Amino acid sequence: MLLRAASITDTHAIASVVAGLARSGDIIVLAGEMGAGKTAFAQGFGRALGVTEAITSPTFTLVHSHPCPDGRTTLHHADIYRLEGTGDVEELALHELAEFGGIVLVEWGDVAAGVLGDHLEIRLSQVDDDTTTSDASDADDEFGLDDARTVELHASGHSWAGRWDRVASGVEPYRC
């Protein structure tokens, strides 16, 4: 499913839809080039789950864990950019984090999708055109997200099959 986010506000809105349908045990891969908006997506996702602490890319610590206010779920935000192979990814025990009441967002996870099992992949890409809206805020500029993004959603495995219609309905305003 291909979407268009004209601003960081749109990126956060799309993340909010996905977060509203995510459940403990889910692994969500955030893919895209450097600066594509993966961390911004994670911020919108976390905010939708009620996380109030700052969500930053865990590039050097590999995983940041954010307990959600519901007390039942923890958002685990991983960044595997610096890992050298799938063995290193397996050592992070992302599946275990998901199994024990967590939702796992994995930046750069597309490079290790084969070991992640069922997951939702969200691929963000910058759009290089002049059709972005002129209402981009200063916050968009601060994060380097003043340009439009495409957001492509793809479910791998069956775990999102029962929720796919609700995902499609929720992101309808952003469909290309």
GROMACS elastic network, one bead per residue, 0.5 to 0.9 nm:
[ bonds ]
;  ai    aj funct       b0    kb
    1   151     6  0.82743   500
    1   152     6  0.55895   500
    1   153     6  0.51486   500
    1   154     6  0.66168   500
    1   168     6  0.78625   500
    1   175     6  0.76012   500
    1   176     6  0.86011   500
    2   150     6  0.69482   500
    2   151     6  0.59849   500
    2   153     6  0.65556   500
    2   174     6  0.83838   500
    2   175     6  0.60036   500
    2   176     6  0.59041   500
    3    14     6  0.88277   500
    3   149     6  0.83532   500
    3   150     6  0.55708   500
    3   152     6  0.59958   500
    3   153     6  0.80164   500
    3   171     6  0.76842   500
    3   172     6  0.83638   500
    3   173     6  0.86234   500
    3   174     6  0.50728   500
    3   176     6  0.52647   500
    4    10     6  0.82393   500
    4    11     6  0.85784   500
    4   127     6  0.88928   500
    4   148     6  0.70480   500
    4   149     6  0.58051   500
    4   151     6  0.59491   500
    4   152     6  0.85525   500
    4   174     6  0.52946   500
    4   175     6  0.62686   500
    4   176     6  0.61483   500
    5     8     6  0.73146   500
    5     9     6  0.80133   500
    5    11     6  0.54824   500
    5    12     6  0.89642   500
    5    13     6  0.88586   500
    5    14     6  0.80091   500
    5   132     6  0.89893   500
    5   147     6  0.88311   500
    5   148     6  0.55949   500
    5   149     6  0.50779   500
    5   150     6  0.60839   500
    5   151     6  0.70091   500
    5   174     6  0.65256   500
    6     9     6  0.80138   500
    6    10     6  0.61798   500
    6    11     6  0.78442   500
    6   131     6  0.84298   500
    6   132     6  0.55486   500
    6   133     6  0.62803   500
    6   136     6  0.82498   500
    6   146     6  0.79501   500
    6   147     6  0.66859   500
    6   149     6  0.63003   500
    6   150     6  0.85063   500
    6   174     6  0.88775   500
    7    10     6  0.52277   500
    7    11     6  0.64159   500
    7    12     6  0.87265   500
    7   132     6  0.77493   500
    7   133     6  0.76758   500
    7   135     6  0.84323   500
    7   136     6  0.61297   500
    7   137     6  0.83862   500
    7   140     6  0.68009   500
    7   145     6  0.65522   500
    7   146     6  0.59271   500
    7   147     6  0.65450   500
    7   148     6  0.57710   500
    7   149     6  0.75105   500
    8    12     6  0.60902   500
    8    13     6  0.84799   500
    8    37     6  0.82505   500
    8    40     6  0.72094   500
    8    41     6  0.83637   500
    8    44     6  0.89051   500
    8   136     6  0.80119   500
    8   137     6  0.86574   500
    8   139     6  0.81137   500
    8   140     6  0.57467   500
    8   143     6  0.84376   500
    8   145     6  0.59630   500
    8   146     6  0.71632   500
    8   147     6  0.86811   500
    8   148     6  0.83896   500
    8   149     6  0.88187   500
    9    12     6  0.51276   500
    9    13     6  0.61675   500
    9    14     6  0.87477   500
    9    44     6  0.85540   500
    9   136     6  0.85439   500
    9   137     6  0.89378   500
    9   140     6  0.81354   500
   10    14     6  0.62080   500
   10    15     6  0.85070   500
   10   174     6  0.80252   500
   11    14     6  0.52667   500
   11    15     6  0.62007   500
   11    16     6  0.85859   500
   11    37     6  0.79938   500
   11    40     6  0.73251   500
   11    41     6  0.60070   500
   11    44     6  0.73073   500
   11   149     6  0.79697   500
   11   151     6  0.82158   500
   12    16     6  0.60222   500
   12    17     6  0.87428   500
   12    40     6  0.71904   500
   12    41     6  0.58850   500
   12    42     6  0.83237   500
   12    43     6  0.73401   500
   12    45     6  0.68472   500
   12    47     6  0.85672   500
   12    48     6  0.85383   500
   13    17     6  0.64536   500
   13    18     6  0.88698   500
   13    41     6  0.89728   500
   13    44     6  0.70488   500
   13    45     6  0.85575   500
   13    48     6  0.88065   500
   13   171     6  0.84042   500
   14    17     6  0.52166   500
   14    18     6  0.65093   500
   14    19     6  0.86650   500
   14    41     6  0.80929   500
   14    44     6  0.81605   500
   14    45     6  0.84288   500
   14   151     6  0.86504   500
   14   170     6  0.80113   500
   14   171     6  0.61812   500
   14   174     6  0.79675   500
   15    18     6  0.51693   500
   15    19     6  0.60109   500
   15    20     6  0.85078   500
   15    41     6  0.56912   500
   15    42     6  0.73049   500
   15    43     6  0.83238   500
   15    44     6  0.54379   500
   15    46     6  0.84921   500
   15    48     6  0.77130   500
   16    20     6  0.60114   500
   16    21     6  0.87249   500
   16    41     6  0.88290   500
   16    44     6  0.60917   500
   16    45     6  0.52881   500
   16    46     6  0.82192   500
   16    47     6  0.77294   500
   16    48     6  0.50926   500
   16    49     6  0.79992   500
   17    20     6  0.51527   500
   17    21     6  0.66434   500
   17    22     6  0.88107   500
   17    45     6  0.82936   500
   17    48     6  0.82560   500
   17   166     6  0.89079   500
   17   167     6  0.68836   500
   17   170     6  0.58582   500
   17   171     6  0.68264   500
   18    21     6  0.52982   500
   18    22     6  0.60844   500
   18    45     6  0.73454   500
   18   167     6  0.66631   500
   18   170     6  0.83041   500
   18   171     6  0.86688   500
   19    23     6  0.80950   500
   19    44     6  0.85790   500
   19    45     6  0.53713   500
   19    46     6  0.76305   500
   19    47     6  0.89887   500
   19    48     6  0.62228   500
   19    49     6  0.64825   500
   20    23     6  0.83196   500
   20    45     6  0.85621   500
   20    48     6  0.70729   500
   20    49     6  0.74048   500
   21   163     6  0.71028   500
   21   166     6  0.78221   500
   21   167     6  0.73423   500
   22    25     6  0.86345   500
   22    26     6  0.65469   500
   22    28     6  0.89337   500
   22   103     6  0.74248   500
   22   160     6  0.88261   500
   22   163     6  0.89427   500
   23    26     6  0.59076   500
   23    73     6  0.81334   500
   23   101     6  0.86281   500
   23   102     6  0.80040   500
   23   103     6  0.66043   500
   24    27     6  0.88560   500
   24    72     6  0.82640   500
   24    73     6  0.62372   500
   24    74     6  0.80757   500
   24    75     6  0.89351   500
   24    98     6  0.63408   500
   24    99     6  0.72423   500
   24   100     6  0.78634   500
   24   101     6  0.50128   500
   24   103     6  0.51465   500
   24   104     6  0.86086   500
   25    95     6  0.78646   500
   25    96     6  0.87414   500
   25    97     6  0.79193   500
   25   100     6  0.73574   500
   25   101     6  0.63219   500
   25   102     6  0.57102   500
   25   103     6  0.56642   500
   25   104     6  0.77186   500
   26    95     6  0.89061   500
   26    98     6  0.61462   500
   26    99     6  0.83533   500
   26   102     6  0.73755   500
   26   103     6  0.50858   500
   26   104     6  0.62848   500
   26   105     6  0.84976   500
   26   118     6  0.80652   500
   26   119     6  0.66527   500
   26   120     6  0.80348   500
   26   159     6  0.79199   500
   26   160     6  0.88379   500
   27    94     6  0.81416   500
   27    95     6  0.78570   500
   27    98     6  0.68389   500
   27   102     6  0.87930   500
   27   103     6  0.61095   500
   27   105     6  0.60739   500
   27   106     6  0.74067   500
   27   116     6  0.75495   500
   27   117     6  0.84222   500
   27   118     6  0.72562   500
   27   120     6  0.66466   500
   27   121     6  0.87528   500
   28   103     6  0.77846   500
   28   104     6  0.60537   500
   28   106     6  0.61650   500
   28   107     6  0.87225   500
   28   109     6  0.83731   500
   28   118     6  0.89688   500
   28   119     6  0.54273   500
   28   121     6  0.58635   500
   28   122     6  0.73278   500
   29   104     6  0.82722   500
   29   105     6  0.58594   500
   29   107     6  0.61715   500
   29   108     6  0.71499   500
   29   109     6  0.51086   500
   29   110     6  0.64437   500
   29   113     6  0.79046   500
   29   116     6  0.88974   500
   29   119     6  0.68230   500
   29   120     6  0.60480   500
   29   122     6  0.59785   500
   29   123     6  0.80549   500
   30    38     6  0.57864   500
   30    39     6  0.85296   500
   30    41     6  0.82259   500
   30    42     6  0.83947   500
   30   105     6  0.68205   500
   30   106     6  0.57255   500
   30   108     6  0.60459   500
   30   109     6  0.62765   500
   30   110     6  0.73613   500
   30   120     6  0.86212   500
   30   121     6  0.61125   500
   30   122     6  0.50123   500
   30   123     6  0.59581   500
   30   124     6  0.75319   500
   31    36     6  0.84274   500
   31    38     6  0.68578   500
   31   106     6  0.83290   500
   31   107     6  0.61695   500
   31   108     6  0.51448   500
   31   109     6  0.64246   500
   31   110     6  0.58376   500
   31   111     6  0.86552   500
   31   121     6  0.71140   500
   31   122     6  0.60447   500
   31   124     6  0.62100   500
   31   125     6  0.86561   500
   32    35     6  0.80438   500
   32    36     6  0.56785   500
   32    37     6  0.78290   500
   32    38     6  0.71003   500
   32   107     6  0.85334   500
   32   108     6  0.71464   500
   32   110     6  0.86116   500
   32   122     6  0.84497   500
   32   123     6  0.54241   500
   32   124     6  0.50487   500
   32   125     6  0.58775   500
   32   126     6  0.88082   500
   33    36     6  0.54066   500
   33    37     6  0.85676   500
   33    38     6  0.87366   500
   33   108     6  0.86044   500
   33   124     6  0.77618   500
   33   125     6  0.69430   500
   33   126     6  0.84984   500
   34    37     6  0.79980   500
   34    38     6  0.84182   500
   35    38     6  0.74912   500
   35    39     6  0.86283   500
   35   125     6  0.86961   500
   35   126     6  0.81708   500
   35   143     6  0.87599   500
   35   144     6  0.73343   500
   35   145     6  0.80384   500
   36    39     6  0.85976   500
   36    40     6  0.87873   500
   36   123     6  0.87305   500
   36   124     6  0.55806   500
   36   125     6  0.52234   500
   36   126     6  0.56539   500
   36   144     6  0.89909   500
   36   145     6  0.79678   500
   36   149     6  0.74060   500
   37    40     6  0.50210   500
   37    41     6  0.60598   500
   37    42     6  0.86205   500
   37   124     6  0.63935   500
   37   125     6  0.77491   500
   37   126     6  0.82381   500
   37   143     6  0.85914   500
   37   144     6  0.85531   500
   37   145     6  0.69939   500
   37   149     6  0.79653   500
   38    41     6  0.51099   500
   38    42     6  0.63137   500
   38    43     6  0.87468   500
   38    57     6  0.87148   500
   38   107     6  0.65211   500
   38   108     6  0.85733   500
   38   122     6  0.86853   500
   38   123     6  0.83037   500
   38   124     6  0.68439   500
   39    43     6  0.61610   500
   39    44     6  0.87091   500
   39    55     6  0.78039   500
   39    56     6  0.66761   500
   39    57     6  0.59181   500
   39   107     6  0.76991   500
   40    43     6  0.50062   500
   40    44     6  0.63834   500
   40    45     6  0.85728   500
   40    55     6  0.87404   500
   40    56     6  0.86734   500
   40   143     6  0.79124   500
   40   145     6  0.85109   500
   41    44     6  0.52220   500
   41    45     6  0.60903   500
   41    46     6  0.85839   500
   41   124     6  0.89184   500
   42    46     6  0.60071   500
   42    47     6  0.84718   500
   42    55     6  0.72248   500
   42    56     6  0.83826   500
   42    57     6  0.86333   500
   42    77     6  0.75870   500
   42   105     6  0.72490   500
   42   107     6  0.88152   500
   43    46     6  0.51714   500
   43    47     6  0.60885   500
   43    48     6  0.85914   500
   43    51     6  0.88588   500
   43    54     6  0.78340   500
   43    55     6  0.55600   500
   43    56     6  0.76411   500
   44    47     6  0.50954   500
   44    48     6  0.61851   500
   44    49     6  0.87499   500
   45    48     6  0.52194   500
   45    49     6  0.65150   500
   45    50     6  0.89129   500
   45    51     6  0.87938   500
   46    49     6  0.50719   500
   46    50     6  0.63814   500
   46    51     6  0.51886   500
   46    52     6  0.79263   500
   46    53     6  0.89841   500
   46    55     6  0.74004   500
   46    66     6  0.82290   500
   46    68     6  0.83478   500
   46    75     6  0.71606   500
   47    50     6  0.50008   500
   47    51     6  0.51344   500
   47    52     6  0.65837   500
   47    53     6  0.88665   500
   47    55     6  0.89010   500
   48    51     6  0.73906   500
   49    68     6  0.63653   500
   49    69     6  0.78683   500
   49    70     6  0.84860   500
   49    73     6  0.89894   500
   49    75     6  0.83226   500
   50    68     6  0.60452   500
   50    69     6  0.61172   500
   50    70     6  0.81510   500
   51    54     6  0.81109   500
   51    55     6  0.84395   500
   51    66     6  0.67144   500
   51    67     6  0.71518   500
   51    68     6  0.55400   500
   51    69     6  0.69196   500
   51    75     6  0.83430   500
   52    55     6  0.85468   500
   52    66     6  0.88661   500
   52    68     6  0.86313   500
   52    69     6  0.88751   500
   53    66     6  0.76856   500
   55    58     6  0.87160   500
   55    64     6  0.82480   500
   55    66     6  0.83465   500
   55    77     6  0.83402   500
   56    59     6  0.87545   500
   56    64     6  0.83706   500
   56    77     6  0.87515   500
   57    60     6  0.84465   500
   57    61     6  0.89374   500
   57    62     6  0.84776   500
   57    63     6  0.86496   500
   57    64     6  0.82228   500
   57    77     6  0.77334   500
   57    78     6  0.77652   500
   57    79     6  0.67438   500
   57   107     6  0.82784   500
   58    61     6  0.52266   500
   58    63     6  0.55621   500
   58    64     6  0.60145   500
   58    77     6  0.71112   500
   58    78     6  0.61439   500
   58    79     6  0.55478   500
   58    80     6  0.86927   500
   58   107     6  0.89932   500
   59    62     6  0.54481   500
   59    63     6  0.80284   500
   59    78     6  0.78803   500
   59    79     6  0.53305   500
   59    80     6  0.72386   500
   59    81     6  0.69585   500
   59    82     6  0.72015   500
   60    63     6  0.85110   500
   60    79     6  0.81546   500
   60    82     6  0.78232   500
   61    64     6  0.72664   500
   61    78     6  0.85662   500
   61    79     6  0.83083   500
   62    77     6  0.81693   500
   62    78     6  0.53878   500
   62    79     6  0.51787   500
   62    80     6  0.63375   500
   62    81     6  0.86319   500
   62    82     6  0.83567   500
   62    83     6  0.88559   500
   62    92     6  0.83444   500
   63    76     6  0.64947   500
   63    77     6  0.54681   500
   63    79     6  0.65181   500
   63    80     6  0.86560   500
   63    92     6  0.83919   500
   63   106     6  0.88343   500
   64    75     6  0.82321   500
   64    76     6  0.57638   500
   64    77     6  0.51918   500
   64    78     6  0.64525   500
   64    79     6  0.89430   500
   65    74     6  0.66083   500
   65    75     6  0.57526   500
   65    77     6  0.62616   500
   65    78     6  0.85980   500
   66    73     6  0.88996   500
   66    74     6  0.55935   500
   66    75     6  0.50217   500
   66    76     6  0.62570   500
   66    77     6  0.79445   500
   67    70     6  0.83632   500
   67    71     6  0.70225   500
   67    72     6  0.83887   500
   67    73     6  0.64588   500
   67    75     6  0.61560   500
   67    76     6  0.84399   500
   67   102     6  0.88843   500
   68    71     6  0.59004   500
   68    72     6  0.72790   500
   68    73     6  0.56094   500
   68    74     6  0.53645   500
   68    75     6  0.67729   500
   69    72     6  0.80154   500
   69    73     6  0.80693   500
   69    74     6  0.88290   500
   70    73     6  0.66831   500
   71    74     6  0.78055   500
   72   101     6  0.65205   500
   72   102     6  0.83376   500
   73   100     6  0.87792   500
   73   101     6  0.52363   500
   73   102     6  0.52869   500
   73   103     6  0.70381   500
   74    97     6  0.86560   500
   74    98     6  0.87248   500
   74   100     6  0.89930   500
   74   101     6  0.64701   500
   74   103     6  0.62709   500
   74   104     6  0.84115   500
   75    98     6  0.89490   500
   75   101     6  0.89777   500
   75   102     6  0.57881   500
   75   103     6  0.50222   500
   75   104     6  0.60320   500
   75   105     6  0.74998   500
   76    94     6  0.84964   500
   76    97     6  0.73224   500
   76    98     6  0.81760   500
   76   102     6  0.66125   500
   76   103     6  0.60538   500
   76   105     6  0.61986   500
   76   106     6  0.83285   500
   77   103     6  0.84454   500
   77   104     6  0.59158   500
   77   106     6  0.61119   500
   77   107     6  0.76999   500
   78    94     6  0.84203   500
   78   104     6  0.72239   500
   78   105     6  0.60213   500
   78   107     6  0.60280   500
   78   108     6  0.87613   500
   78   109     6  0.86232   500
   79    82     6  0.77938   500
   79    83     6  0.87772   500
   79   105     6  0.83891   500
   79   106     6  0.57149   500
   79   108     6  0.63567   500
   79   109     6  0.76430   500
   80    83     6  0.53646   500
   80    84     6  0.86462   500
   80    88     6  0.88017   500
   80    89     6  0.71155   500
   80   106     6  0.71082   500
   80   107     6  0.63693   500
   80   108     6  0.58299   500
   80   109     6  0.65661   500
   80   111     6  0.87034   500
   80   112     6  0.87284   500
   81    84     6  0.82952   500
   81   107     6  0.73437   500
   81   108     6  0.56464   500
   81   109     6  0.81019   500
   81   111     6  0.87420   500
   83    86     6  0.80567   500
   83    88     6  0.61034   500
   83    89     6  0.69997   500
   84    87     6  0.82062   500
   84    88     6  0.66324   500
   84    89     6  0.84537   500
   85    88     6  0.54554   500
   85    89     6  0.67134   500
   85    90     6  0.89782   500
   85   111     6  0.87485   500
   85   112     6  0.78396   500
   86    90     6  0.61768   500
   86    91     6  0.86382   500
   86   111     6  0.82938   500
   86   112     6  0.58212   500
   86   114     6  0.84344   500
   86   115     6  0.69414   500
   87    90     6  0.50820   500
   87    91     6  0.63222   500
   87    92     6  0.89650   500
   87   115     6  0.89696   500
   88    91     6  0.51083   500
   88    92     6  0.67301   500
   89    92     6  0.53540   500
   89    93     6  0.74211   500
   89    94     6  0.78271   500
   89   112     6  0.72294   500
   89   115     6  0.80023   500
   89   116     6  0.87923   500
   90    93     6  0.55856   500
   90    94     6  0.72059   500
   90    95     6  0.83895   500
   90   115     6  0.72558   500
   90   116     6  0.84359   500
   91    94     6  0.81644   500
   92    95     6  0.85722   500
   92    96     6  0.88910   500
   92    97     6  0.89811   500
   93    96     6  0.52953   500
   93    97     6  0.65213   500
   93    98     6  0.88853   500
   94    97     6  0.50283   500
   94    98     6  0.63154   500
   94    99     6  0.86147   500
   94   104     6  0.69975   500
   94   106     6  0.87950   500
   94   116     6  0.80177   500
   95    98     6  0.50907   500
   95    99     6  0.60390   500
   95   100     6  0.86561   500
   95   104     6  0.83573   500
   95   116     6  0.73934   500
   95   117     6  0.86999   500
   96   100     6  0.61152   500
   96   101     6  0.89943   500
   96   102     6  0.85261   500
   97   100     6  0.55077   500
   97   101     6  0.70945   500
   97   102     6  0.55376   500
   97   103     6  0.75636   500
   97   104     6  0.71411   500
   98   101     6  0.58958   500
   98   103     6  0.53842   500
   98   104     6  0.59915   500
   99   102     6  0.64936   500
   99   103     6  0.85968   500
  105   109     6  0.85337   500
  106   109     6  0.50912   500
  106   110     6  0.85228   500
  107   110     6  0.80938   500
  108   111     6  0.63310   500
  108   112     6  0.81004   500
  109   112     6  0.54117   500
  109   113     6  0.59989   500
  109   116     6  0.81976   500
  109   121     6  0.84421   500
  110   114     6  0.83596   500
  110   121     6  0.75780   500
  110   123     6  0.88009   500
  111   114     6  0.80994   500
  112   115     6  0.58248   500
  112   116     6  0.67183   500
  113   116     6  0.50851   500
  113   117     6  0.70254   500
  113   118     6  0.88715   500
  113   119     6  0.82245   500
  113   121     6  0.88365   500
  113   156     6  0.89894   500
  114   117     6  0.64928   500
  116   119     6  0.69678   500
  117   156     6  0.76835   500
  117   157     6  0.72116   500
  118   155     6  0.77400   500
  118   156     6  0.53560   500
  118   158     6  0.66916   500
  118   159     6  0.61916   500
  118   160     6  0.83504   500
  119   154     6  0.86366   500
  119   155     6  0.61466   500
  119   156     6  0.53044   500
  119   157     6  0.66334   500
  119   158     6  0.85259   500
  119   159     6  0.71660   500
  119   160     6  0.76873   500
  120   153     6  0.70674   500
  120   154     6  0.58812   500
  120   156     6  0.60053   500
  120   157     6  0.84328   500
  120   159     6  0.84695   500
  120   160     6  0.71164   500
  121   152     6  0.78471   500
  121   153     6  0.57779   500
  121   154     6  0.51546   500
  121   155     6  0.61363   500
  121   156     6  0.73296   500
  122   151     6  0.65262   500
  122   152     6  0.55856   500
  122   154     6  0.66184   500
  122   155     6  0.87850   500
  123   150     6  0.78985   500
  123   151     6  0.55945   500
  123   152     6  0.50323   500
  123   153     6  0.66172   500
  123   154     6  0.83465   500
  124   149     6  0.64120   500
  124   150     6  0.56774   500
  124   152     6  0.65398   500
  125   148     6  0.85760   500
  125   149     6  0.53584   500
  125   150     6  0.52339   500
  125   151     6  0.66710   500
  125   152     6  0.85472   500
  126   145     6  0.86173   500
  126   147     6  0.69019   500
  126   148     6  0.61869   500
  126   150     6  0.64595   500
  127   130     6  0.89041   500
  127   132     6  0.87720   500
  127   147     6  0.67097   500
  127   148     6  0.53080   500
  127   149     6  0.52105   500
  127   150     6  0.65619   500
  128   131     6  0.88711   500
  128   147     6  0.74610   500
  128   148     6  0.76597   500
  128   149     6  0.87041   500
  129   132     6  0.73092   500
  129   147     6  0.82331   500
  129   148     6  0.81186   500
  130   133     6  0.85971   500
  130   147     6  0.86280   500
  131   134     6  0.89001   500
  131   147     6  0.88955   500
  131   148     6  0.79445   500
  132   135     6  0.87142   500
  132   136     6  0.83794   500
  132   146     6  0.80682   500
  132   147     6  0.61284   500
  132   148     6  0.55811   500
  133   136     6  0.65686   500
  133   146     6  0.89662   500
  133   147     6  0.85291   500
  133   148     6  0.82148   500
  134   137     6  0.87237   500
  136   139     6  0.80085   500
  136   140     6  0.60738   500
  136   141     6  0.77004   500
  136   145     6  0.87432   500
  136   146     6  0.59229   500
  136   147     6  0.83957   500
  137   140     6  0.52575   500
  137   141     6  0.68536   500
  137   142     6  0.88736   500
  137   146     6  0.77138   500
  138   141     6  0.50558   500
  138   142     6  0.61679   500
  138   143     6  0.87987   500
  138   146     6  0.84369   500
  139   143     6  0.63908   500
  139   144     6  0.85295   500
  139   145     6  0.83509   500
  139   146     6  0.84673   500
  140   143     6  0.54032   500
  140   144     6  0.61028   500
  140   147     6  0.83816   500
  141   145     6  0.58758   500
  141   146     6  0.51988   500
  141   147     6  0.87573   500
  142   145     6  0.75958   500
  142   146     6  0.84724   500
  143   146     6  0.78607   500
  144   147     6  0.78066   500
  145   148     6  0.73611   500
  145   149     6  0.82221   500
  150   176     6  0.87487   500
  155   158     6  0.75733   500
  155   159     6  0.79836   500
  155   160     6  0.62048   500
  155   161     6  0.75531   500
  155   164     6  0.83926   500
  156   159     6  0.79862   500
  156   160     6  0.80182   500
  157   160     6  0.74702   500
  157   161     6  0.79839   500
  158   161     6  0.51903   500
  158   162     6  0.79357   500
  159   162     6  0.72424   500
  159   163     6  0.82711   500
  160   163     6  0.52538   500
  160   164     6  0.59110   500
  161   164     6  0.52595   500
  161   165     6  0.81540   500
  162   165     6  0.74028   500
  162   166     6  0.84636   500
  163   166     6  0.53677   500
  163   167     6  0.62603   500
  163   168     6  0.87756   500
  164   168     6  0.61390   500
  164   169     6  0.85414   500
  165   168     6  0.50728   500
  165   169     6  0.61152   500
  165   170     6  0.85787   500
  166   169     6  0.50053   500
  166   170     6  0.60201   500
  166   171     6  0.86129   500
  167   170     6  0.51637   500
  167   171     6  0.62520   500
  167   172     6  0.84635   500
  168   171     6  0.54334   500
  168   172     6  0.59159   500
  168   175     6  0.85912   500
  169   172     6  0.52407   500
  169   173     6  0.85867   500
  170   173     6  0.77885   500
  171   174     6  0.55845   500
  171   175     6  0.66899   500
  172   175     6  0.53082   500
  172   176     6  0.89403   500
  173   176     6  0.88610   500
